[in-house]
Amino acid sequence: MPTVGVKRDLLFRALGRTYTDEEFDELCFEFGLELDEITSEKEIISREQGDTKASGASDVILYKIDVPANRYDLLCLEGLVRGLQVFKNKLEAPRYRHVSPLSGERQKLIITKETEAVRPHAVAAVLRNITFTQERYDSFIELQEKLHQNICRKRSLVAIGTHDLDTISGPFMYTAKPPGDICFKPLNQSKEYTGAELMSLYKTDSHLRHYLHIIEDKPVYPVIYDSNGIVLSMPPIINGDHTKISTKTRNVFIECTATDLTKAKIVLDMMVTMFSEYCAQPFTVEEAEVVYPDGKTCIYPELAYRKEKLSSKFINQKVGINESTEKIAELLTRMCLLSQATGVGDELEVEIPPTRSDVIHACDIMEDAAIAYGFNNITRTIPHTYTIANQFPLNKLTELLRQDLAAAGFTEALNFALCSQEDIADKLGKKISETKAVHISNPKTAEFQVARTTLLPGLLKTIAANRKMPLPLKLFEISDVVLKDETKDVGARNSRHFCAVYYNKSPGFEVIHGLLDRTMQLLEVKPARGEGYHIQAADDCTFFPGRCADIFVHGKRVGRLGVLHPDVINRFELTMPCSALEMDIEPFLGHTAETPLTHDVPMTEAIKHKFPIQDESRQIVLSRPTSTKTVFGDVSTQVGLKALSDFLSDKSYIEGFVASQADMTVFDAIPYPPSPTLCHLWRWYNHIKSFQTERAHLPSAKNQFVLPATPPATPNDASDGEDIDLFGSDDEAESAEAARIKEQRLAEYAAKKSKKPALVAKSSILLDVKPWDDETDMGKLEECVRSVSMDGLLWGQSKLVPVGYGIKKLQIGCVVEDDKVGTDLLEEAITAFEEYVQSVDVAAFNKI
């Protein structure tokens, strides 16, 4: 989720009142936002770069607010304040209008056909007679950057240009030229550069270098000129210095160039609606005319309002409330969705403004109604249907195999699902075209180019990283590989594979073969041709000739095992022989792993169809014990039922994770169905009731939960006066004494257990920190990494590892406390040193 940073005092001044931190946090929650952090500029710099550089920073309190990724209208102070004011009924949602210029002639942007090769679309608008202060100007610039990072996808889809209209004159021309033919003075520079020179200039710029790849390899670069030949911008890289805006700017020309026209329209609408309130005529935007190469003319911004119709019943059912149509219309109006009842049944007419591009379906409207109603105000109810959750069969088989393979002496490894083309092709002696690999269209690094088609390279790389460990090394992995499959709607499918390797001074083929036999034994497949499994000699360039075999199960090939070829071993920088086994485990399920496990029948369907009832003579007779006394109390009373319901508040069963005889005995002890007000007990009671037909096959109980009933006195017992015990039986005294001893022992055990120190979960992490190039000062880079200090973090040894072309990466180890430090937190802290660090990867992760 994007995070918006706003100054607290400025925000409260705009809202018209002051909140405590707790009150504003609650307001954000009610509006569907989250107050992520309360900090200051000085604190942020101190945390990231040290106290020295933070000495001159501002102490103004900042609120960091998490905003939903599709709510572009909340990415700046203006939109946030406007949304909260409407939500609190302190302001009506403004009406945005586009108007013709007073002069009668619109500003014109002409697009030439040369742009088709790079960025073919453009839109434009004018903010006329706008008044900037320093705070408004800063917010205006920050909104551009937030949109660039969010909907614009780092300027690859849309790039925004803002210009002082009083310094230029239209009509404007959007064209594309060879880099050498473009020459202008870029923003905040003192001299002119050509397009090619700009690419070289910004390669070291920490901000702009991330956008160079968008047009760097194109034969022509996009550029916008005014009628006098002045360059406005070279999108998506940089604006011209001549047209830069300031707090003194009165008229702003906004242009958006794009590869996606829909996104460009949304971005333009966001820019003008957020800041048109500062124009002489608030919430009005001056139109601009865009002329396409084919002569077609369009007027922007569109600022389109559209209307949708839906029923209040739909919202009530989906949210779980019961409100009138008028009340729901009020809720939606508070979310800037002007709504009213049409008078036709329970139909609602909802108007979606140009600021709410996130509303694309009736479900989006329903979500806004739920937010305005308040999630905490929705009554908690029990679902009408009960389903029994089961573990996904493929995952259950995977877990069982993992346990037994670990018991066989093999250590499990978990590797990345993405790898390089070299790992699955060249290093294994294969061609990439033969692998059926799914390629990543724009990989960030050379190490993550394709989705893996085999688990073997990952295990071999794990061995290479642990060569100093005592031999033999026996590793296994059970994970998914990705294969192309034209029969699937996405063109690819996941397949669960099992792979094991044995690395020692001798190949150890017999060890891998023995592991195959043990695996088949666990899967209950006998060694036989046809109905069982067998191996058959095969040729594979990955394996040593004559030392490779295919694995067949029920006549179908499921995998391969053998001794790896020496060339393969050398390519993975290994020096010892190695045997490997890899096979597909999905055929052992007996059916596809994608088969749904349950079918939820709606209550309406259950009522509609009259299911046959068993004849009374054939109905199961439940033998209910005479005792209602349990360890939770007497379940014939409300006190006992309440205690049992509290016990079941976080449990599905009386003991363990499956239904057992313990559930049945307690179920039988309850004399009548519980009230729905005891929601946890009511849920459990109806669930256990569904097991009556199979109760005889449920596992036995490990503990006794139903206590024996006290036998009632019979007339014969009371016939003889001298047999009557007026002071209570000895059994009762013994029972009270046993209860006292039990309570005393439980108290002693609890006191003893509380004195034991809690175990702290720790992990050992090996990080690969990559620099930008071979000129990066690696000593300074390591100093920056070690400057990251957190509670629960201890840095270890480090070394420089060659990557290629003279570039080395820093490999550094650390030990972290799992509850305090995560890998995401570490990566974020290290990548903050943008001047030195290109990326951070987790090379190894082990629990201590």
N, C-alpha and C positions, 0 to 999 in steps of 0.2 A: 504494500500500500504506500502511496506517496505521502510524504510528511511535509506539512506546511509550517514554517516558522514565522510567528507573528509576535510583535512587541506587545507585552501584556497591557501596559498603560494606554497605548494607542488603540488596542482592541476594545478596552473598556470604555474609552472616550467615544468610540464609534458606536458602541452598543448603548450608550447613554446611562450606564450604571456600573458600579464596581461589584465584583464577585470575589469571594474567597476561593482559594485553589480547589477546595472540595466542592463548592457550589458550581464552579465552572466545569469541573470534571463531570458532575452529575448532568449538567446541561448538555455537554457533548455527548454523553451516553444516550440521553433522551433523543437527541437529533441523529443518532446513528454514527457518531464519530467517537474517537478515543483520544484523550489527552495523554500523549505518550511520555512527555518529559517536560519538566520545568527547569530551565537552565538559563545561561547567559552566554553572550559571545565570548567573554573572558574565560568562562569555565570550559567551553567547547575547545578553544585553542589550547588552554592549559592541559586538557586531557589528551589532545591529539599531538601537540607539538612541544609541550613542556611549559613551565612557568615563566621562563625567560621571554619567550615570544608573546606571551599573553599579558605582559606587563602594561602595555598601552591599550588593551582592548576594552570595550564597553562593558559596564556592569548592568546594563538594562536587562530586566527579566524578559526571557523569551518563552513562549508557549510552543512546544512542538506537538502538532495535532495530526494524527493519522486520518487520512481522507480516503474513502473508497476510490479505487483506481479508475472507475468510470464516471466519477463526479467531477468533471473538469471545471464546473462552475464554482467549486469550493477551493480552488488552488491558489486563491489570492485573498487578501484581507477584505476587499470590496465584496466579493461573492460570498465569503463566509459570514460577514456581518449581515448582508442582505438576507441570506437564508435563515439565520438565527432570528432576525427581527420579524420576518414573516411567520416563522414557526411559533414565536411567542405572541403572535397577534398584535404586534406593535407597529406593523407596517403592512400595507397591501403590496402584493407582487407588482412591480412596475410593468408598464406596457412599452415594448421596444418598437421603434419605427424607423424605417429608412426613408429619407426625404431627398428630393432633388435639390441641387445647389441653388442658391439665390440668384447666381449669375445665369442660370438656365443651362449651362453647358457642363456636362459631367466630365470628371477626369477620365482619361481613356488609357487602357493598357492593351497594346497590340502584341499578339503572340505570333512569332514566325514559325515556319515549318521545321527550321533547324533544331528546335527544342525537342522534337519528337524522339531523338536519340538519347536524351538525358532526363529531362523533367518536363513533360508535355503540358502540364496544367498550371494555371495561375488564377488567383482571385484577388480582388482589391477593394478597399473602402477608405473613407476619409473621416477622421474625427475633427470636426470644425469648431474653432473657438474653445479649445480645451484649456483648462487651467491646471498646471502642475505645481505641486509643492515637492519638497525633497522626499517626503514619505510616499506620496503618490507616484513620483517618478521611480523610486526604488521598487515599489510594488508592481509597476508596469513592466519593468525589466525582468523582475523575478517571475512574473506570470509567463513571459515568453520562454524563459528557461525551463519552467515546470512543464509547459506544453511540449517543448522540444524533447524532453526526457520521457514524456508519457505517451500521449496519442501520436506525436510526430515520430516516435521510435528513433530517437536520437538523430533527427533531421532526415532520416532516410525516406520517410513518406512525405513530410511537409517541412518547409523551412520558412520562418517568419522574418520579414524585413520591415522595419519601421523607419520613416524618414521625415525630416522637417520639410513640409510642403512649400514653405516660403522661400527655400533656397534652390528650388528646382521648378521646372515648367513642363507641362505635358504638351502633347501626348507622350506616353512612355512606351518604349519598345522592349519586349522580352524576347531575346534571341540566344543563339549559341554560336561561339566562335572558337577557333583553335587557341590553345593557351598562350601562344606567342603573340596573338593579335589583341589580347586584352591587356590594358595598361591603365592603372589608376592608383590613387593613394588610399590604402585600406584604413579601416577604423583605428584611431590612436597611433598611426605611424606618421613619420615625418617626410617620407619620400614615396615616389611611385614605384610599383612593382608590376611585372607581367604575371599572367596566370601561373606559368611554370615556376617563377621565382617565389610566388606566394606559397606554393606547395612545399618548397624547400624551407622557406622561412618558418612555416607553422608545424613542421615535423617535430620540433622540440617544444612546441607550446603545449603546456599541460592541459589546456582546455580544448583548443581547436584541432589538435592532432587526431582526435577520435572521429572526426567527420571527414577527413581527407580521402579515405578509401571510397567514399560515395561516388566521387567524380574523377578520382586521380587517374584511373585507367581509361577514361573516355577520350575519344579523339577531339571532342569539342567540350567547352565549359559553358554553362548557362551564365548569362549576364543581362542586366537591366540598365538601359540608357534613358535619359530624358531627351527632350527635343533639341537640346544644345549639345548632346553627346557626352554629358556628364554621367559617370557610372554611379548608379544607386547602390548596386550590390552584385556580388558574384555568388549566388545561392548554390549550395547551402553552407558556404564557408564563412564569408565575411561581408559586411556592409562597407560602403564607401565612407571615408571620413568627411566628405563634403556635406553629406545629408544627415549627419548624426543629430539626434534630438537631445534636448537639455530641459532644465526646469523652465526656461524662458520660451520654449516652443509653444506656439498657439494652434498650429494646424498640423496634424499628423497624417501622413499617407502610409497606409498599411498594405503590404503585398505579401501573399503567400504562394510560393511555387511548390509544386507537388507532383508525385507520381500517382497519388490517389486523390481524385477530385472530391469525393465525399468527405474524406478527412480534412481536406483544405477548407471546405465550406464550414465544417464544425469549428475548426481552429479560428477562422476569421470571425465567426459569430461570437465565440468566447471572448476574443480580444476586444471587440467593439461593445458588447453588452456589459462587460465588467467595468469599462472606463468611460462609457458615454454619459454616466451620471455627472461627470466633471465638465461636460460641454455647456455652452451658454444655454442651449435648449436640452435639458437633461433627457437621457435615454433616447436621443435621436442621432442617427448616423447618416452621413452624406453618401449617396450612391456613387459607385464608379462603374465604368463600362469596360468590359473585356471583349476584345475582338479576336476570334480564333482564326487559324490559317485558312479555313474553308469559308470564311466570311461570316460565320455565325456570331451573333452578338448576345452577350449575357450581362445582366445587371446584378451587381453584388453590393452589399451582403443581402442574402435572401431573408434572414430573420423570420423564417416561416413558422407560423403557429398551425398546429394540426389538432383535430379532435378525434377522440376514441370513445366508443361506447361499450359499457360492460355492466353486468348486474351486480347489485350489492350482495346478492346471495353468494356469488362466486367469491367475493372478498371475505364474507363472513365464514364460509366453509373452509377456505384455505388458511385463514388466520386463526380460526377457532374462537370467534366472537359472535355476538348477536346484536348488531346495531342497526338502526334504521338507515334508510337511504340518505336522508338529510344529514344525519350524523356523520356518515362516511364521507359525504361531499365536503363537510367542514374539515374533516381530518386531512383529506387530500389537498384542500385549498391551503392548509398550513404548510404543505410541502411544496408550495409554488406551483401546484397543479390545480388551476381554477376549475371547480367542478360544480355541477348542479343536477338535481333530479329532473328527468325529462317529463315525468308524469305518466310514462308508459310502464306500468308495473313497477318493478324495482330497478329500472334502467337508470344508469348514470351517464352523463356526458362529461368527459374530462378533456380539458384543453392543455396540450403539451407545449410549453414555450420554447423558444430557440435555445435557451440555456440548458434544457434537459434532454440532450442527445442520448443520454443513457436509457431513456424510456423507449423500448422497442417492442414490448410485449405486455399483455395484460398482467403477467406475473410481476413486472416491474412496478406497475401501479398498485398492485396488491401489497407489495413489499413496503411501499411508501405509506400506505394506510396502516400497516402493522407498526411502523416506526412512530407515526404520529399518535397512534393509540397507546403505545408504550408496551414493550415486550414484558415488562414486569407486571403489567396490568392484565395480561391474558391469563384466564383461569386455567389452572393446571388440571388436565383430564387424563383419564386412562384410555389408551387406544381401544377401539371397538373390536379389533381382531388380535389374536394371539398367535405368534409364530415361534417356532422352536429353532434357535440358531444352531447351525452345525458348521464345523470347520470345513473350508473349501477342500474337497478331496485331494486335489493336487498338493496343496500346502500341508495337509495332514501326512501324506506319503513322504513329502520332503522332510518334515520334522522327524518322522520315524527313522528315515534313512540317515539323517544327520547324527542322531544319537548312536546308532549302531556302528556307523563308520568311525565316529570318534572313539567308540569302545574298541574298535579294531586297531587303534594306535595311530590313526591319521588325524592331522590337525586341519581344521576348517579355515579357509581363506575367503575373503569377500573382496572382489575387485570391481572396478568401474565397468558399467555397461557399454561405455564408449571407449574406443581405442583408435590407434592410427591405422591407416591402410597397410603400412609396412608390417604391423604386428600380425594381421590375419592373412597376409598374402606373401610378401617377399621373404619374411623370416621363416615362414613355414614351407617355402619352396613352391608356392602356388601363384597363379595370376589373379589379380583383383576381380577380373571379369567372371571368374569361375566361382567366386565365393557367395554370390547372391546377397551381397551386403547392402544395407540401407545407408546411403551417404547423407551426411549433414551438409546442407546447402551453403552455409556460411560459418565454418568452424572457427572458434576463437583461437585454438591452438592446434598444432600439428598432432598432438597426442589424442585429440578427440575429433577425428574426421569421419568415422563410421560407427555404426552399432555393431557390436561383436557378433560373429557368427559361430564362434567356438570359445570355450572356456580355457583352452590350453595355453594361449599366450599369456593370459593374466597370471596363471599359476607359475609359469616359467619366469616371468618378471618378478614375482614374489620370491622365488628361490634365488634369483640373481641378487635381490636386495638383502637376502639373509644368508649369503654364502659362508659367512664366518660362524654360523651356528653349527653345533656338532652334527656329524652325519650318523645315520641317514636322515634325509629330510623327506617326510611323507605328508603330502598335502592333498586336500580335496576341496571341491566347491560344487554346490548344487544351486544353480541360478538360471535365469532366463537368457537365451540368446535370441536375436532378432533375424528373421529370414524373410526375403521377399516372397510374397504369395499373391498372385493375381486374383485368386478366388475371394480374397478378403476385401472389404470395402475401402480399407486404407492402404491396400497393396502390400501389406506385410503382416507377420504374425509372430507372437512370442512362442518359444518352445523351451520347456524346462529340461536342462541337461545336467548330467552328473559327470564330473571329471576328476580324476585322481592321478597324481604323479609320484614316482619313487626316484629319489636322487641319491646316488651312493657311488662308491668306488667300483662296484659291479652293477651291471644293468638292472638286475633284480626283476626280470620278466616274470619269474615264478611268484613274486610277491603281488604284482599287479593281477596276474592270472588268478591267484588265490583270493584276492579281493573281489574279482568278478564272480567267482564261485560262491563266496560268502554273500554277496549282494543278491545273487539269484536265489540262494537259499532263503534269505529274508523275504524275497518277493514270491516265494513258493513256486518257483519255476524249476522243473527237474531237468537234469542234463540229458537231453535226448533230441534227436532230429525230428522235425515235424511238430510234435506236441510240446516239446521243451525248448531248450536253448543249446546252441553249439557254436563253435568258432570255425572259421574257414579262412585259409590263406588268402591274402590280398596284397595288392601293390599300391603304395601311397608314397609320394615323394617326401612326405614329412617323416616317415619311418624308415628304419634301416632295411635294405632289401632282404627278404626272406625272414624278417622278424616282425611281421605285421599280419594281423588277422581281423576279419570282420566278425561282428557278434550278431547272430541270428536268433530271434525268438519267434516261435510258431511260424517259421519260414520267412519272416520279415527281418530285414537288416535294421538294427537299432543303434549300432555304434561300432567302434573300432578300438583295438588295443595293440600295443607293440613297443619296440625299442626305438627311441627317437634317432633320427639320422644325425651323425656328427656335425654336419653343416648347420642343421637347425640349432643344435646345442651351442655351437660357436656364435651364431648370430644373436643369441640371447646372453652372450658373455658368460657362459657356463663352461666348466672344465671337466666335469665328471659325466659318466653315462647316466641316462635317464630313461625310465619306462613310463608309459602313460596309457590311460584308459579314459575314453569319453563315450557316453551313450545318452540316448533320449529316454527319459523315464515316463513320459506321458502314455506310451502304449500299454504300460502295466496297470493303468487305471481300469482298463476294460471298456471305457467309454470316454467321450470327449470331455476335457476339463472345463468346457464352457457350459455344460448342462446345468440349468438352474436347479437349485436345491429345494426351493419351496414355491408354493403358489398361494398367494394371499387372496382369499375369497372375501370380497366386500360384504358387509353386514346386510346390505340390501339384497344381494344375491342369495344369502342364506335364508332370508325371510321369504323371498319370492318362491323358492323351490321347497316344497314340503319333502323333507328327507324321510325315508321309511324308518319306522320305529320298530325295534325288535319286539317279538312276542314276549309277554310277561314270563312265560315259562322258560324262555331262552335267555332272559336278562341275567346278567351277572349279579349274584347275591354278594354284597359286601359284608364281611364280618367285622362289625365295629366293636372294639373292645369296650368293656364296661367302664373303664377309667377315663376321666377327662383331666386327670392331673398330669402335668408335664413339667419339665425343668423350667419352663417359662411361667408356670403358674397354672391355675385351673382355667382351662380354655372354655369352660361353660359359663364363665363370667367375663364381663367387659374388661376387667383389669388384666386377666390372663391373655385375652385376645389382643389387647393393646400392646402388651409386652412382646408377644409373638410378632405382631406387625412391625414394631420397632426393630426387632432382630432381623427381619426380612427386608428392611429398607435398603440395604446395599448387597443383598444376596438373592440369587435365583432359586437356591435349594437349601434345605436344612443343613446338609453337610456336603462338601465337595462341589463339583461343577457339573454334575449330571444328576438326574432324578434317581433316587434310591429307595430302599425300604424304609429309611428314616423319614422320608417325606410321606410315605404311605401311612406309617403308624401315627404320625402327628395329624395327618389329614383325617384318619379314622376317628381320632380322639375328639375332633371338633363336632359337636352334636348337630349343628345347623349352619347353613352357609353364612359367612360373615357379612357385615354391612359394607357397602361400597365406600363409606367414609374411612374405613381402615384400608386405604388404597393398596398398600404393599401386601397385606394379608389377602385382600380380595384378588389381586393379580396372581399371587402364588396359588391360592385355592383353586381358581379356574384353570390354571396351568396344570396343576397336579391331577385335577379331575379328568383331564384328557388322557391320562396314562392308565386308567382303570382296566382297560382291556388287556394291557400287557404288564400288569403289576407283578405277575409271577416271575417275569424274566428280568426284573430290575435287580441291580446289585444289592447285596445285603448291607445293613447299616453297621457302621463301625462303633457307634455309641448308642446308649439307651436314652431316649428323649421322653418316652411316656412312662410314668411311674405306676407301679401296681396300685390298684384301688384297695381301700380298707374294706375287708369283708363285712357286710352288715350282720348285725346280731339276729339270730333266728329265735322263734318262740321257744324251742327246746332248750336253747342256751339260757333263757331267762326263767325257765320253769322252776329251777331250784334256786332259792334265794341266796344260799351260801356261795353260789358260783358267780354272783354278780360282783364285779370289781368297781367300787364306787369312786376310786381315786385314779382311774386310768390304767391301761395295761402296761406291762413291762416292755412290750414291743414299741409302744409310743415313746417311752423313756429312752430306749436304745436308739430309736430313729432320731430323736432330738440330739442325743449325744453324738451320733454319727454325723449329723448335719453340722454341729458345732466344730468337730474335728476337721471336717472337710473345708469349712470356711477358714479355719485357722491356717491350714496347709496352703490354701489358695493365696491367702494374704502373705504368708512367708515366701511363697514362690514369686509373687508379684514384686515384693520388696527386693528379693535377690536379683531378679531380672532387670529391675530399674537401675541397679548399680553397675551393670555391665556397660562399658563404653560402646557407643554406636560406631559401626563400621563406616568408614568414609570410602566411597567408590572413587577410584582414580583410574586414569587412562594415560598411556604413553603414546604421544603423537609425534610423527616425523613429517615435517613440512618442507615442501619445495618452494622456495621464494625466487621468482625469476625477475631479472633486471630488464630494462628496456633494450639495451645494446651492450656491446663490448666496452664502451667507454664509461659505463656506470662504475662509480667507486664502490666496490664490493665491501670494503671495510666500513664505509659510511652506511651502506645498506644494512650490514649486520648490526651496526651500532643502533640504527633506527629500530630494527626488529627487537633487539634486546631491551630497548627503552620502553616497550609495551609492558606495563606492569598491571597485574590484576590479582585480587585475592584468590588464592588457589592455583596460581600459575608459577611454575618453576622451570626456567630455561636450562637446557643441557648442552651437550657438545654440538659442534657444527663443523661443516667442511664445505669446500667449493667443489662442485661436480661439473665437468665439461658437458656442454649441451651441443655445441657445434658452431663453426664459423668464428671461433675464438671467444664465444660467449660461455660464461659459467653461471650456474645457478647456486644459490645458497641452500644447503640442506642442513636443517637445524632441528634438534629434538627438544621436546619439553614434556613435563608431567603436569597434568591438570586434575583438579577435583571436579568430577562430572557435574555436581550440583551447582558449581559456581562458574565454570568456564566451559563454553562450547566452541566447536570448530568454527561456526559461523561468526561468533564474536571475535575470535582470533583473526580470521581472514579479513574481517571488516577493519579491525584496528591496524593491521599491517598494510593493507592496500591504501590506507589513508596517506601513506608516504608516497604520493603519486610521482614525485620527482625521481625516485629510485626504483619503485616496485611496479612491475607490469602485472603480475598475477601471483596468487598463492594457491598451491594444491596440497591436499593431504596425501602424502606418499605411503604412510602406514599408520594404522590405528589399532592399538592393542589394549584390552582391559587388564588392569593390574590386580 
